[in-house]
Amino acid sequence: MQHIKLASAAIAFTSMGSGVLAQSHPLTLQMTCYGARELVASEGAIVLNTSPTTYDRYVAAGNQCALGEVMEPVWVPTADSPQCPIGYRCVQRTRPSRD
């Protein structure tokens, strides 16, 4: 009987974890440009889907980037705009090449 309880608990725990992984991020195609910009601004940093299979992390300010990263302006599709300037993406700083 103890094994059945343990197996049931393991199945329940695994199911809870996979449900969290299956959750998607807000989809910009279902938001207005203004709404998407406001969401990034209010959260500071957020992961958004820009299509059912594409996502990225967007930030409102440079303090949300890691050391060695810089902000790059980014435009994403929204319900009312094909190119909405919602904020920035943190990218690795590139070093100038030495010739």
DAUR-V484538 format. One record per pair of residues at least 12 apart in sequence whose ideal C-beta (glycine too) atoms are under 8 Angstrom apart, sorted by the first residue. I is the first residue (numbers start at 1). J is the second residue. D is the distance in Angstrom with one decimal. If there is no record, write none. Layout:
BEGIN
[[I J D] [I J D]]
END
This chain:
BEGIN
[[24 49 5.8] [25 46 7.6] [25 47 4.7] [25 48 5.4] [25 49 4.8] [25 55 5.5] [26 39 6.8] [26 46 7.6] [26 48 5.5] [26 49 6.8] [27 48 7.5] [27 49 4.6] [27 50 7.7] [27 51 7.8] [27 52 7.4] [28 48 5.4] [28 49 6.9] [28 50 5.1] [28 76 4.9] [28 77 6.3] [28 78 5.1] [28 84 7.3] [28 86 7.3] [29 50 7.3] [29 51 7.0] [29 77 6.0] [29 78 6.7] [29 79 6.0] [30 79 6.1] [31 78 5.4] [31 79 6.1] [32 78 6.0] [32 79 5.8] [32 80 5.1] [33 78 4.6] [33 80 5.7] [33 81 4.3] [33 84 3.7] [33 86 7.5] [35 78 7.6] [36 48 7.2] [36 76 6.9] [36 78 5.2] [36 84 5.8] [36 86 4.8] [37 84 7.0] [37 85 7.3] [37 86 5.0] [37 87 6.9] [39 86 8.0] [40 58 5.0] [40 59 7.2] [40 60 5.3] [40 86 5.1] [40 87 4.1] [41 60 4.9] [41 87 7.1] [43 60 7.5] [44 59 6.8] [44 60 5.4] [44 61 6.9] [44 64 5.6] [45 57 6.3] [45 58 7.2] [45 59 4.6] [45 60 7.2] [45 64 4.1] [46 58 6.0] [48 76 7.2] [48 86 7.8] [50 76 4.7] [50 77 6.1] [51 77 7.8] [56 74 7.7] [56 89 6.1] [57 89 7.0] [57 90 7.0] [58 74 6.4] [58 76 7.8] [58 86 5.8] [58 87 4.9] [58 88 6.9] [58 89 6.2] [59 71 6.8] [59 87 5.9] [59 88 5.1] [59 89 7.1] [59 90 5.9] [60 87 5.1] [60 88 7.3] [61 88 7.8] [62 88 7.8] [64 90 6.9] [65 90 3.7] [66 90 6.6] [68 92 6.4] [68 93 5.6] [69 90 4.2] [69 91 6.2] [69 92 6.0] [69 93 6.4] [70 90 7.3] [70 91 6.3] [70 93 5.0] [71 88 3.9] [71 89 7.4] [71 90 6.4] [71 91 7.9] [72 88 6.1] [72 89 5.1] [72 90 7.6] [72 91 4.9] [73 85 6.5] [73 87 7.9] [73 88 5.9] [74 86 6.6] [74 87 6.6] [74 88 6.0] [74 89 4.6]]
END
